[in-house]
Amino acid sequence: MNVSTARRTLLAVILVSAAVGCSPQGEPGRGPSGLDVRPLSGATAFSHADAVRLYNREERAVAACMTSKGQSYTVQPRTASARGEETNPYGLLTAAKAAQDGYGIVGEYLYLRSAPRPASESREPAWQRALTGTSKHRVSIALPDGTRLEYSTDGCVAQARTDTYGPDWNTVAPVATGLANQVIGAVEKDTGYRAAVRRWASCMTKAGHRVTDLQAPRAAIDSRLSAAAKDPDALRALGRDEIRTASADAACQAETGLDEAVRDVQRAVERRMLTAADRKTVASYLADKRRALAAEDA
């Protein structure tokens, strides 16, 4: 089995992975490229550069832990791109980004096609137990949506995350990520958000794109990728269409003030939804994240 796949699957479970994107630490501000609105003031987001640094640190920690247990482990290359990690979770888009890369669909396809392939390792029971832990040391965490997450504290993946971020990260991180997911879901159901999207959709219709939600233009381009990828000329044509569509999308977002509307709705949602305990969890997450980054800088 591909060890990177196994580890990514486990980390996805531990983190309750979400498309929360990346953002500076703190409330996004108004700039020439607009607002980059993200849940929890971007607390659960990482820049690509920071994500790479901390991923590499975790991988080294996993390898050291596996060695201490008499198992081999090959440090895996990071395949996630800056494009993939830094996409806005609401689909907000700037004119500069659209003109340069569209939605990043064709660009991401080309990137992944040339990305390094992870090494394969044995998945014998003893090796897997060393990596992911044993049932004897399994713990359960209550998540914001009412479900429960289980993981084993004696596995090298969990240990590496503790070494990188601190002793409470394996419990704080999935809860904070779940809160970010809840905020996004609540924003997208809000009547103010839906009204803003309708204004944007009306603008897009005038621009020749009949869509009803922010993901529709991306989905239309993505649906053509599989066929276009078979022919270089078709792929280049799709890339041009993607940039044209994304540029119209960004222009309509700017014209209708979509970023400001999303910001205002999100603020209202977070005020009514987040409890004092939730805010304490987010603060702990952010403190752990900052300590991990500071340790990398030391």
Residue frames as qw, qx, qy, qz and C-alpha x, y, z in Angstrom:
[[0.000, 0.888, 0.460, 0.000, 0.00, 0.00, 0.00],
 [0.319, 0.604, -0.051, 0.729, 1.11, 3.55, -0.59],
 [0.442, -0.363, -0.557, 0.602, 2.14, 4.83, 2.86],
 [0.013, 0.005, -0.018, 1.000, 1.41, 8.42, 1.98],
 [0.464, -0.333, -0.512, -0.642, -2.18, 7.49, 1.19],
 [0.605, -0.414, -0.659, 0.167, -2.50, 5.69, 4.52],
 [0.352, -0.258, -0.363, 0.823, -1.06, 8.61, 6.43],
 [0.143, -0.132, -0.199, -0.961, -3.13, 11.22, 4.58],
 [0.527, -0.420, -0.626, -0.392, -6.26, 9.19, 5.31],
 [0.553, -0.426, -0.579, 0.422, -5.44, 9.07, 9.00],
 [0.209, -0.158, -0.156, 0.952, -4.61, 12.75, 9.18],
 [0.273, -0.293, -0.421, -0.814, -7.82, 13.58, 7.36],
 [0.582, -0.512, -0.625, -0.093, -9.71, 11.71, 10.05],
 [0.496, -0.357, -0.416, 0.673, -7.75, 13.33, 12.88],
 [0.118, -0.139, 0.018, 0.983, -8.15, 16.79, 11.45],
 [0.349, 0.663, 0.627, -0.213, -11.65, 16.39, 10.06],
 [0.332, -0.109, 0.364, 0.863, -10.18, 18.02, 7.00],
 [0.273, 0.807, 0.472, -0.227, -12.07, 20.92, 5.53],
 [0.489, 0.485, 0.253, 0.679, -11.62, 23.34, 2.70],
 [0.276, -0.877, -0.271, 0.285, -10.99, 26.19, 5.05],
 [0.478, 0.799, -0.015, 0.363, -8.18, 27.60, 2.97],
 [0.646, -0.166, -0.223, 0.711, -5.22, 29.65, 4.11],
 [0.047, -0.914, -0.195, -0.352, -5.10, 33.13, 5.50],
 [0.222, 0.475, -0.482, 0.702, -2.95, 35.45, 7.56],
 [0.384, -0.390, -0.745, 0.382, -3.42, 35.04, 11.30],
 [0.005, 0.370, 0.290, -0.883, -6.00, 37.66, 12.12],
 [0.450, 0.677, 0.480, -0.330, -9.06, 39.29, 10.61],
 [0.530, 0.309, 0.462, 0.641, -8.60, 39.77, 6.85],
 [0.045, -0.625, -0.138, 0.767, -8.43, 43.43, 5.88],
 [0.553, 0.784, 0.258, -0.113, -9.49, 45.50, 2.94],
 [0.415, -0.460, 0.462, 0.634, -6.77, 45.77, 0.31],
 [0.296, 0.474, -0.408, -0.722, -6.39, 46.37, -3.40],
 [0.273, 0.076, -0.904, -0.321, -7.26, 42.75, -4.07],
 [0.648, -0.375, -0.340, -0.569, -10.40, 42.72, -1.88],
 [0.567, -0.480, 0.493, -0.454, -11.32, 40.80, 1.25],
 [0.505, 0.175, -0.844, -0.046, -10.14, 37.26, 1.85],
 [0.618, -0.391, 0.247, -0.636, -12.88, 36.19, 4.24],
 [0.560, 0.102, -0.820, 0.052, -12.29, 32.98, 6.20],
 [0.690, -0.601, -0.332, -0.229, -13.93, 31.46, 9.28],
 [0.752, -0.573, -0.137, 0.297, -12.56, 32.10, 12.76],
 [0.007, -0.954, 0.232, 0.191, -10.49, 35.03, 11.46],
 [0.639, 0.601, -0.480, 0.023, -8.30, 32.56, 9.59],
 [0.505, -0.616, 0.563, -0.222, -7.21, 30.79, 12.78],
 [0.851, -0.043, 0.524, -0.011, -7.39, 27.30, 11.23],
 [0.714, 0.697, 0.007, 0.063, -5.68, 28.36, 8.02],
 [0.639, -0.468, 0.333, 0.512, -2.02, 28.13, 7.07],
 [0.352, 0.769, -0.361, -0.392, -0.04, 29.80, 4.36],
 [0.936, 0.296, -0.192, -0.003, 1.42, 27.27, 1.95],
 [0.378, 0.605, -0.566, 0.412, 4.95, 28.09, 3.10],
 [0.397, -0.441, 0.589, -0.549, 4.04, 27.48, 6.75],
 [0.929, 0.015, 0.139, -0.342, 2.14, 24.32, 5.89],
 [0.798, 0.443, -0.386, 0.135, 5.17, 22.92, 4.07],
 [0.109, 0.580, -0.632, 0.504, 7.51, 23.72, 6.96],
 [0.574, -0.298, 0.536, -0.543, 5.29, 22.08, 9.53],
 [0.950, 0.192, -0.058, -0.239, 4.49, 19.11, 7.31],
 [0.630, 0.506, -0.535, 0.248, 8.20, 18.43, 6.87],
 [0.161, -0.479, 0.653, -0.564, 8.70, 18.67, 10.62],
 [0.822, -0.099, 0.302, -0.472, 5.89, 16.17, 11.20],
 [0.897, 0.347, -0.264, -0.068, 7.34, 13.78, 8.64],
 [0.346, 0.528, -0.662, 0.404, 10.74, 13.88, 10.33],
 [0.436, -0.341, 0.578, -0.600, 9.05, 13.22, 13.67],
 [0.931, 0.087, 0.053, -0.352, 7.12, 10.26, 12.23],
 [0.748, 0.450, -0.470, 0.131, 10.34, 8.78, 10.83],
 [0.060, 0.497, -0.686, 0.529, 12.16, 9.19, 14.17],
 [0.675, -0.199, 0.422, -0.571, 9.25, 7.61, 16.05],
 [0.942, 0.223, -0.125, -0.218, 9.06, 4.67, 13.65],
 [0.528, 0.508, -0.613, 0.295, 12.81, 4.11, 13.96],
 [0.241, -0.421, 0.644, -0.592, 12.46, 4.05, 17.76],
 [0.813, -0.012, 0.360, -0.456, 9.89, 1.26, 17.32],
 [0.497, -0.229, 0.793, 0.267, 12.16, -0.75, 15.04],
 [0.591, 0.602, 0.537, 0.024, 10.27, 0.13, 11.85],
 [0.360, -0.024, 0.363, 0.859, 11.45, 1.78, 8.67],
 [0.233, 0.824, 0.459, -0.235, 9.69, 4.86, 7.33],
 [0.452, 0.221, 0.325, 0.801, 10.44, 6.95, 4.27],
 [0.035, 0.538, 0.234, -0.809, 9.80, 10.66, 4.70],
 [0.428, 0.572, 0.667, 0.212, 7.12, 11.51, 2.16],
 [0.183, 0.088, 0.206, 0.957, 7.18, 14.52, -0.18],
 [0.245, 0.524, 0.482, -0.658, 4.41, 17.05, 0.22],
 [0.278, 0.294, 0.720, 0.564, 2.19, 17.00, -2.85],
 [0.054, 0.843, 0.505, -0.177, -0.35, 19.69, -1.89],
 [0.420, 0.401, 0.182, 0.794, 0.14, 22.87, -3.87],
 [0.057, -0.208, -0.273, 0.937, -0.14, 26.49, -2.79],
 [0.350, -0.102, -0.431, -0.826, -3.02, 26.79, -5.23],
 [0.553, -0.327, -0.743, -0.187, -4.93, 23.97, -3.63],
 [0.442, -0.357, -0.616, 0.546, -4.30, 25.10, -0.09],
 [0.113, -0.259, -0.173, 0.943, -4.97, 28.79, -0.54],
 [0.160, -0.399, -0.633, -0.644, -8.28, 28.68, -2.38],
 [0.294, -0.190, 0.326, -0.878, -10.88, 30.74, -0.53],
 [0.140, 0.158, 0.957, -0.199, -13.43, 28.46, 1.19],
 [0.398, 0.587, 0.451, -0.542, -16.38, 30.55, 0.00],
 [0.603, 0.470, 0.510, 0.394, -15.11, 30.80, -3.57],
 [0.019, 0.954, 0.019, -0.298, -14.12, 34.47, -3.28],
 [0.754, 0.226, 0.305, 0.536, -11.82, 35.46, -6.10],
 [0.110, -0.758, 0.073, 0.638, -9.74, 38.50, -7.01],
 [0.618, 0.761, -0.043, -0.192, -9.26, 39.90, -10.50],
 [0.070, 0.739, -0.666, -0.075, -5.50, 39.37, -10.30],
 [0.487, -0.190, 0.847, -0.094, -5.85, 35.73, -9.28],
 [0.724, 0.479, 0.444, -0.221, -8.46, 35.08, -11.97],
 [0.486, 0.822, -0.235, -0.183, -6.34, 36.66, -14.71],
 [0.029, -0.650, 0.759, 0.010, -3.27, 34.71, -13.69],
 [0.053, -0.165, 0.982, -0.076, -4.66, 31.29, -12.87],
 [0.532, -0.258, -0.560, -0.580, -8.42, 31.24, -13.37],
 [0.785, -0.493, 0.035, -0.374, -9.84, 28.91, -10.73],
 [0.237, -0.603, 0.758, -0.070, -6.62, 26.93, -10.68],
 [0.906, 0.094, 0.323, -0.258, -8.25, 23.87, -12.25],
 [0.818, 0.539, -0.157, 0.129, -6.02, 23.41, -15.28],
 [0.124, 0.756, -0.536, 0.354, -3.02, 24.68, -13.36],
 [0.616, -0.421, 0.579, -0.328, -3.58, 22.19, -10.56],
 [0.958, 0.232, 0.148, -0.082, -3.96, 19.36, -13.05],
 [0.622, 0.663, -0.328, 0.257, -0.60, 20.24, -14.61],
 [0.187, -0.686, 0.579, -0.399, 1.00, 20.57, -11.19],
 [0.796, -0.243, 0.480, -0.276, -0.24, 17.21, -9.94],
 [0.906, 0.419, -0.052, -0.013, 0.83, 15.53, -13.18],
 [0.549, 0.601, -0.424, 0.398, 4.41, 16.54, -12.47],
 [0.490, -0.701, 0.347, -0.384, 4.36, 16.26, -8.65],
 [0.157, 0.404, -0.892, 0.130, 6.70, 13.71, -7.04],
 [0.788, -0.228, -0.462, -0.337, 5.13, 10.37, -6.32],
 [0.542, -0.621, 0.450, -0.343, 5.22, 9.18, -2.69],
 [0.217, 0.362, -0.906, 0.015, 7.29, 6.13, -1.88],
 [0.831, -0.244, -0.334, -0.372, 5.66, 2.82, -1.04],
 [0.100, -0.457, 0.783, -0.409, 6.29, 0.97, 2.20],
 [0.318, -0.146, -0.937, 0.018, 5.30, -2.32, 3.75],
 [0.501, -0.385, 0.048, -0.773, 1.95, -2.37, 5.50],
 [0.531, -0.091, -0.829, 0.151, 2.50, -5.37, 7.70],
 [0.506, -0.725, -0.442, -0.154, 0.42, -5.36, 10.91],
 [0.629, -0.477, -0.210, 0.577, 3.32, -4.44, 13.18],
 [0.314, 0.102, 0.192, 0.924, 4.31, -1.56, 10.91],
 [0.210, -0.588, -0.448, -0.640, 0.73, -0.27, 10.74],
 [0.586, -0.687, -0.411, 0.120, 0.30, -0.50, 14.51],
 [0.541, -0.286, -0.077, 0.787, 3.49, 1.50, 14.97],
 [0.137, 0.251, 0.307, 0.908, 2.26, 4.16, 12.56],
 [0.359, -0.472, -0.333, -0.733, -1.39, 4.55, 13.59],
 [0.309, -0.350, 0.578, -0.669, -1.48, 3.05, 17.08],
 [0.225, -0.107, -0.968, 0.019, -3.39, 0.30, 18.82],
 [0.446, -0.566, -0.505, -0.475, -6.96, -0.13, 20.05],
 [0.601, -0.430, -0.521, 0.428, -5.73, -0.27, 23.66],
 [0.286, -0.350, -0.133, 0.882, -4.77, 3.41, 23.46],
 [0.055, 0.486, 0.569, 0.661, -7.76, 4.62, 21.44],
 [0.002, -0.385, -0.445, 0.809, -9.49, 7.79, 22.57],
 [0.158, 0.643, 0.678, 0.318, -12.72, 9.43, 21.43],
 [0.107, -0.192, -0.087, 0.972, -13.35, 13.13, 20.79],
 [0.264, 0.712, 0.621, -0.194, -16.75, 14.81, 20.52],
 [0.294, 0.133, 0.370, 0.871, -16.91, 17.01, 17.43],
 [0.185, 0.183, 0.164, -0.952, -19.06, 20.14, 16.98],
 [0.529, 0.020, -0.464, -0.710, -21.55, 18.39, 14.70],
 [0.797, -0.254, 0.259, -0.483, -22.28, 15.73, 17.33],
 [0.921, 0.226, -0.316, 0.032, -20.21, 12.95, 15.78],
 [0.645, -0.677, 0.339, 0.105, -17.24, 11.39, 17.50],
 [0.571, 0.673, -0.466, 0.051, -13.69, 10.92, 16.27],
 [0.879, -0.426, 0.197, 0.080, -11.43, 8.11, 17.41],
 [0.559, 0.670, -0.452, 0.188, -7.66, 7.84, 17.15],
 [0.894, -0.305, -0.215, 0.248, -4.89, 6.02, 19.01],
 [0.194, -0.961, 0.198, -0.002, -2.47, 8.01, 21.11],
 [0.670, -0.480, 0.500, 0.266, 0.38, 5.50, 20.80],
 [0.762, 0.497, 0.308, 0.280, 0.77, 5.75, 17.01],
 [0.530, -0.174, 0.144, 0.817, 3.66, 7.63, 15.45],
 [0.100, 0.574, 0.410, 0.702, 1.35, 9.94, 13.49],
 [0.423, -0.839, -0.302, -0.159, -0.34, 11.14, 16.68],
 [0.686, -0.518, -0.034, 0.510, 3.00, 11.37, 18.44],
 [0.470, 0.173, 0.259, 0.826, 4.51, 13.40, 15.62],
 [0.089, -0.734, -0.353, -0.573, 1.66, 15.87, 15.77],
 [0.596, -0.772, -0.187, 0.117, 2.14, 16.18, 19.53],
 [0.674, -0.247, 0.106, 0.688, 5.86, 16.75, 19.00],
 [0.310, 0.377, 0.337, 0.805, 5.15, 19.40, 16.39],
 [0.198, -0.622, -0.274, -0.706, 2.24, 21.32, 17.92],
 [0.230, -0.363, 0.545, -0.720, 1.94, 20.34, 21.57],
 [0.075, 0.022, 0.969, -0.234, 0.13, 17.83, 23.80],
 [0.405, 0.441, 0.587, -0.545, -3.42, 19.03, 23.18],
 [0.223, 0.382, -0.459, -0.770, -3.24, 19.41, 19.38],
 [0.122, -0.067, -0.944, -0.299, -4.76, 16.02, 18.55],
 [0.014, -0.574, -0.782, 0.243, -7.92, 17.00, 20.45],
 [0.048, 0.657, 0.143, -0.738, -8.00, 20.75, 19.83],
 [0.010, -0.278, 0.585, 0.762, -7.33, 20.63, 16.07],
 [0.033, -0.311, -0.874, -0.372, -10.31, 18.51, 14.97],
 [0.051, -0.708, -0.616, 0.342, -12.72, 20.50, 17.13],
 [0.035, -0.623, 0.081, 0.777, -11.44, 23.85, 15.83],
 [0.006, 0.106, -0.727, -0.678, -11.60, 22.58, 12.26],
 [0.029, -0.490, -0.868, -0.081, -15.13, 21.34, 12.87],
 [0.023, -0.725, -0.361, 0.586, -16.10, 24.79, 14.15],
 [0.002, -0.423, 0.406, 0.810, -14.71, 26.37, 10.99],
 [0.025, -0.186, -0.881, -0.435, -16.82, 23.94, 8.95],
 [0.039, -0.643, -0.729, 0.234, -19.90, 24.84, 10.94],
 [0.011, -0.638, -0.053, 0.768, -19.33, 28.56, 10.39],
 [0.040, 0.199, -0.643, -0.738, -19.03, 28.08, 6.64],
 [0.059, -0.360, -0.908, -0.206, -22.16, 25.94, 6.54],
 [0.046, -0.698, -0.561, 0.441, -24.15, 28.47, 8.56],
 [0.007, -0.514, 0.197, 0.835, -22.96, 31.37, 6.41],
 [0.063, 0.050, -0.763, -0.642, -23.99, 29.60, 3.22],
 [0.102, -0.515, -0.849, -0.052, -27.49, 29.00, 4.61],
 [0.082, -0.510, -0.343, 0.784, -27.93, 32.61, 5.75],
 [0.389, 0.777, 0.495, -0.002, -30.52, 34.68, 3.90],
 [0.005, -0.919, 0.172, 0.356, -28.13, 37.62, 3.63],
 [0.357, -0.385, 0.735, 0.429, -25.49, 35.43, 2.01],
 [0.464, 0.376, 0.777, 0.201, -28.02, 33.94, -0.41],
 [0.262, 0.911, 0.257, -0.189, -29.22, 37.40, -1.40],
 [0.131, -0.780, 0.442, 0.424, -25.62, 38.43, -2.12],
 [0.419, -0.098, 0.828, 0.359, -25.10, 35.33, -4.24],
 [0.438, 0.663, 0.608, 0.015, -28.27, 36.10, -6.21],
 [0.131, 0.935, -0.071, -0.321, -26.92, 39.57, -7.01],
 [0.259, -0.536, 0.698, 0.398, -23.65, 38.01, -8.15],
 [0.485, 0.218, 0.827, 0.185, -25.52, 35.40, -10.23],
 [0.381, 0.838, 0.349, -0.174, -27.54, 38.14, -11.95],
 [0.007, 0.843, -0.392, -0.369, -24.30, 39.88, -12.88],
 [0.379, -0.265, 0.834, 0.302, -22.87, 36.61, -14.18],
 [0.528, 0.528, 0.665, -0.002, -25.97, 36.02, -16.32],
 [0.283, 0.925, 0.021, -0.251, -25.46, 39.43, -17.93],
 [0.109, -0.706, 0.634, 0.297, -21.87, 38.41, -18.60],
 [0.667, 0.345, -0.545, -0.373, -23.06, 35.27, -20.40],
 [0.281, 0.152, -0.916, 0.243, -22.73, 32.73, -17.58],
 [0.670, -0.404, -0.193, -0.592, -26.01, 31.31, -16.27],
 [0.463, 0.054, -0.790, 0.398, -25.16, 30.05, -12.79],
 [0.542, -0.683, -0.304, -0.384, -26.93, 29.92, -9.44],
 [0.717, -0.684, 0.049, 0.125, -24.13, 29.37, -6.94],
 [0.063, -0.880, 0.443, 0.159, -20.45, 30.24, -6.55],
 [0.537, -0.316, 0.760, 0.187, -19.23, 26.72, -7.27],
 [0.744, 0.520, 0.395, -0.140, -21.13, 26.33, -10.55],
 [0.443, 0.838, -0.292, -0.129, -18.60, 28.10, -12.82],
 [0.190, -0.582, 0.790, -0.008, -15.78, 26.01, -11.37],
 [0.679, 0.067, 0.715, -0.152, -17.82, 22.82, -11.76],
 [0.699, 0.675, 0.120, -0.205, -18.50, 23.64, -15.42],
 [0.276, 0.777, -0.563, -0.050, -14.80, 24.00, -16.16],
 [0.370, -0.403, 0.825, -0.142, -13.87, 20.95, -14.11],
 [0.796, 0.253, 0.485, -0.258, -16.42, 18.79, -15.95],
 [0.685, 0.712, -0.125, -0.092, -14.50, 19.40, -19.18],
 [0.195, -0.771, 0.603, 0.055, -11.05, 18.62, -17.79],
 [0.734, -0.132, 0.665, 0.042, -11.03, 14.84, -18.27],
 [0.731, 0.574, 0.346, 0.127, -11.71, 15.08, -22.00],
 [0.250, 0.950, -0.177, 0.054, -9.48, 18.11, -22.55],
 [0.495, -0.678, 0.536, 0.095, -6.54, 16.48, -20.78],
 [0.841, 0.129, 0.490, 0.190, -6.23, 13.99, -23.65],
 [0.577, 0.598, 0.257, 0.493, -5.21, 16.70, -26.11],
 [0.443, -0.264, -0.145, 0.844, -2.71, 19.54, -25.47],
 [0.008, -0.261, -0.311, -0.914, -4.58, 21.97, -27.72],
 [0.471, -0.594, -0.544, -0.360, -7.89, 21.23, -26.00],
 [0.602, -0.500, -0.417, 0.463, -6.26, 21.65, -22.62],
 [0.284, -0.070, 0.011, 0.956, -4.85, 25.05, -23.59],
 [0.222, -0.417, -0.444, -0.761, -8.27, 26.09, -24.90],
 [0.573, -0.609, -0.549, -0.017, -9.88, 25.00, -21.64],
 [0.514, -0.327, -0.268, 0.746, -7.28, 27.02, -19.74],
 [0.060, 0.148, 0.190, 0.969, -8.21, 30.12, -21.74],
 [0.435, -0.526, -0.529, -0.504, -11.92, 29.52, -21.12],
 [0.611, -0.493, -0.518, 0.341, -11.19, 29.08, -17.44],
 [0.340, -0.179, -0.135, 0.913, -9.42, 32.42, -17.20],
 [0.158, -0.301, -0.355, -0.871, -12.20, 34.19, -19.11],
 [0.555, -0.548, -0.574, -0.249, -14.88, 32.67, -16.87],
 [0.594, -0.434, -0.420, 0.531, -12.97, 33.35, -13.67],
 [0.223, 0.027, 0.016, 0.974, -12.27, 36.92, -14.72],
 [0.348, -0.446, -0.410, -0.715, -15.99, 37.52, -15.27],
 [0.657, -0.500, -0.556, 0.093, -16.66, 35.86, -11.92],
 [0.494, -0.266, -0.289, 0.776, -14.16, 38.11, -10.11],
 [0.007, 0.211, 0.182, 0.960, -15.54, 41.21, -11.83],
 [0.500, -0.517, -0.484, -0.498, -19.08, 40.34, -10.73],
 [0.642, -0.447, -0.499, 0.373, -17.93, 39.66, -7.19],
 [0.325, -0.117, -0.132, 0.929, -16.31, 43.09, -7.08],
 [0.165, -0.319, -0.355, -0.863, -19.28, 44.83, -8.72],
 [0.600, -0.526, -0.467, -0.380, -21.79, 43.35, -6.27],
 [0.212, -0.635, 0.494, -0.555, -19.61, 43.67, -3.16],
 [0.879, -0.151, -0.422, -0.163, -19.79, 39.95, -2.51],
 [0.579, 0.137, -0.596, 0.539, -16.70, 39.82, -0.29],
 [0.119, -0.264, 0.372, -0.882, -18.07, 42.50, 2.04],
 [0.745, -0.225, -0.152, -0.609, -21.45, 40.77, 2.21],
 [0.841, -0.039, -0.530, 0.101, -19.81, 37.46, 3.12],
 [0.323, 0.224, -0.542, 0.743, -17.70, 39.20, 5.76],
 [0.375, -0.284, 0.206, -0.858, -20.74, 40.82, 7.36],
 [0.860, -0.169, -0.278, -0.394, -22.75, 37.60, 7.37],
 [0.739, 0.083, -0.588, 0.318, -19.85, 35.61, 8.79],
 [0.072, 0.287, -0.489, 0.821, -19.36, 38.10, 11.63],
 [0.621, -0.243, 0.077, -0.741, -23.05, 37.83, 12.54],
 [0.890, -0.028, -0.428, -0.151, -22.97, 34.03, 12.32],
 [0.578, 0.165, -0.615, 0.511, -19.92, 33.76, 14.55],
 [0.178, -0.328, 0.376, -0.848, -21.37, 36.16, 17.13],
 [0.751, -0.189, 0.075, -0.628, -24.50, 34.07, 17.56],
 [0.920, 0.098, -0.360, -0.117, -23.00, 30.62, 17.05],
 [0.586, 0.298, -0.595, 0.461, -19.67, 30.48, 18.89],
 [0.665, -0.708, -0.233, -0.048, -19.79, 29.88, 22.62],
 [0.245, -0.869, 0.420, -0.090, -17.17, 30.92, 25.17],
 [0.787, -0.262, 0.546, 0.117, -15.89, 27.33, 25.13],
 [0.759, 0.550, 0.260, 0.232, -15.65, 27.41, 21.33],
 [0.211, 0.934, -0.187, 0.217, -13.62, 30.62, 21.44],
 [0.533, -0.674, 0.511, -0.010, -11.32, 29.08, 24.05],
 [0.863, 0.089, 0.459, 0.192, -10.75, 26.10, 21.73],
 [0.576, 0.764, 0.092, 0.276, -9.92, 28.39, 18.82],
 [0.126, -0.921, 0.339, -0.146, -7.53, 30.39, 21.02],
 [0.728, -0.418, 0.537, 0.086, -5.77, 27.17, 22.08],
 [0.814, 0.409, 0.338, 0.237, -5.50, 26.06, 18.46],
 [0.352, 0.897, -0.065, 0.260, -4.01, 29.39, 17.44],
 [0.387, -0.809, 0.438, -0.064, -1.55, 29.37, 20.35],
 [0.828, -0.147, 0.512, 0.174, -0.37, 25.86, 19.43],
 [0.691, 0.631, 0.229, 0.266, -0.02, 26.84, 15.81],
 [0.110, 0.950, -0.209, 0.205, 2.02, 29.92, 16.66],
 [0.588, -0.631, 0.505, 0.029, 4.30, 27.97, 19.01],
 [0.859, 0.138, 0.435, 0.230, 4.95, 25.39, 16.31],
 [0.528, 0.785, 0.080, 0.313, 5.85, 28.09, 13.78],
 [0.194, -0.917, 0.322, -0.136, 8.03, 29.89, 16.32],
 [0.775, -0.380, 0.488, 0.129, 9.89, 26.63, 17.03],
 [0.789, 0.432, 0.303, 0.315, 10.56, 26.26, 13.31],
 [0.260, 0.913, -0.069, 0.306, 12.00, 29.78, 13.23],
 [0.552, -0.783, 0.286, 0.011, 14.25, 29.18, 16.25]]
